[in-house]
Amino acid sequence: MLFFFGDFGDKILARNGLDRPLLPLSQELEWAAQNREGKSLRDTIYKLSLADSIYVLWRERNLRIFQNKSRDVNGVTSEIFNSVRAKAISWSTIKFSAQNRQICDT
């Protein structure tokens, strides 16, 4: 899970408006459970980003092991951001507000 740190982790946290270092995965999950337990758009996007990060990193791992292929950090983070964006676009219950607009524009 070393790939979860460094530039990759910084990009995921920055995209979610968090200015702190990424924690080890188990601690990051614990932090999310304690600090992003709400149903606000910001909380939902963070949790979705975290879940998609784990899934995309798992797929990247398999790509490297079984197909001897790999992508750079930008390719992996782009897949995560696009996946989160596609899911969020499909939500019909998002309330239009300045705060939610700011979240979506980042």
Secondary structure by P-SEA (a helix, b strand, c coil): ccccccaaaaaaaaaaccccccccaaaaaaaaaaccccccaaaaaaaaaaaaaaaaaaaaaaaaacccccccaaaaaaaaaaaaaaaaaacccccccaaaaaaaac
